[in-house]
Amino acid sequence: MSIYEFEVKKINGETVSLEEYKGKVMIIVNTASKCGFSPQYDDLQSLYIQYKEDGLVILGFPCNQFLNQEPGDDLEIDSYCKLNHGVTFPMFAKVNVNGKDAHPLFSYITENAPGVMGSKSIKWNFTKFLIDREGNIVSRYAPRTKPLEIEDDLKELL
């Protein structure tokens, strides 16, 4: 199984294959607009602007599984991200990242990149996964890890 085999729904409703991002370095992150970590959108956008020409893409997946911190619909989430954080990186339709209704992409990446002490479940919003150009999961970063703190790891892959 490869990360490129998964299909995801963009925030505008269009279904795309992750194959579209083959050959790029990806940061996959579960997001939430009402989370205390939502200022990370700004850092993610900064990384995207700085490195997109070098092959970086950031994939944001809103999730409402953590204290209902992403209550809006896809249109509201898209507007919030653009108006409040200037987000231009790809955002996707709201998903579950844990449990029996977890999106298959998140089941795959959490299975293949467990967190602290081998935990597979995502503990909070803004858990970040760094994927290399071949689709391999290189690292998993906790929500408290700010996007700019992973810049050195990112530059090694670019």
N, C-alpha and C positions, 0 to 999 in steps of 0.2 A: 504494500500500500504506500502511496505517495501523497504528500500534501496537495499536489497538483490535481489529484483526482476529485477533490471536493468542489461542489458548487455552492455558491453563496448568493444571497439576494442583496443587491445594493439598496441603499436607503430610498432610492427612487422606485424600487420594485423590480428592477431589471435583474434577471438571474445571470450570473457569470461563473465561469470556471476559474479556479485559482491558477489554472494553466496560463491564464492571461498575464500572470506575474512571474512566469518562469524566467530564470536568469537574473532576477532582481533580488536584492536583500530585502527581507520583509521584517517589520515589527508588527505583530498581531497583538492587539490589546483590547480587553473588555472595558468599556467606558460607562460612565453615568454622569449626567448633567448636574445632579443635586448632591454629588459626593464632595467631601472636603478635598479630595485629590483632583477635582476637575480643573484646577489651574495647570495640571499636567498637559492638558490640551495645548496650551501655549508652547510648552517645551517640545511636544511632539511636532507641532506645526513648524517650529524653528528648525528642528532636525530635518524635517521633510523639505523645507525650502533650501536648506544648506546642501543637502545630499541627493536630492531627487535626480539631478543631472548625472550623478555618479552611479545611479541604479538603486536608490532606496525607495521603497514604497511602505507607507504605514497604513494598516488596515484596522479601522476602528469598528468595534462591535458593541453597540449599546446593550446593556443588560439590566434588568430590573430585579435581579434575585437577591440583592443585598440591601435590606431595609427600604425597599421600594424607592431607590434613589434615581431611577430612570422611569418615571411614571408616564411620560408623554408618548404620543404616537410618533411614527417615523418622521413625519413632516415637522412636528414641533422640535424633535431632537435635531434634525438637520438645520432648522432655523437657529436654534440656540447655539449650535457649534459654529455656524458661520458668523452670526452677529456678535457673539460674546468672545470668540476665540479666533476668528478668522480662518477656521479650518478649511483647507482645500484638499487634504489627503482623502482617499476613499473612505467613506462611511457606509456601513451596511445596516440592514434591517435589524431590529432588536432580536436578540437570541437569548436562550438560556445557555449557561456555560457549565452547569452542574446538574446532576440527577438524571432521571430516566428520560427527561425531555431535552437534555442538552443537545445542542447542535452537533452533528457528527464531527465537524472540524474540531470543536473544543474537546470532544471525547478523545479524538486522536492525539491532539497535542498534549493534553494533560496526561494521557497514558504514556506517552513517549518522552515527556519532560516533567517528571514529578517534582513537587516542591520540597520544602523543608521536611526532613525526616521521612521522605518517600511519599508524602501526601499527594494524591492525584487531584483532589478537588481544588478549585480556585477559592481562595479565602475571602477575596474582596475585589472591588473595582480597581481597574488600572494595573492588573497583572499583565506583564509584558513578556512576549515570546519573540526571540530573535531567530530568524530563519536565514540560512545562507543561500547563495545563488543556485545551489543544487536542490533546494527544498529540505535540507536537513535542519532540524531544530538544534540550535547551538546553545542557547541559554534561556532560562526562565528567570524573570525578575519579579520580586515582590512589589506590591502596590506602593510601599514607601520608597522604593528606589526611583528616584527622579529620572526622567528620560535623558537628561544631559549627563547623568552619571554613567550611562551605558555607551556614551559616544565613542570611547576608545575601542570597546569591543566591536562596535558598529564599523568604525574606520578600518579595522583589521579585515573585515569581510568585503569592504568596498574596494 
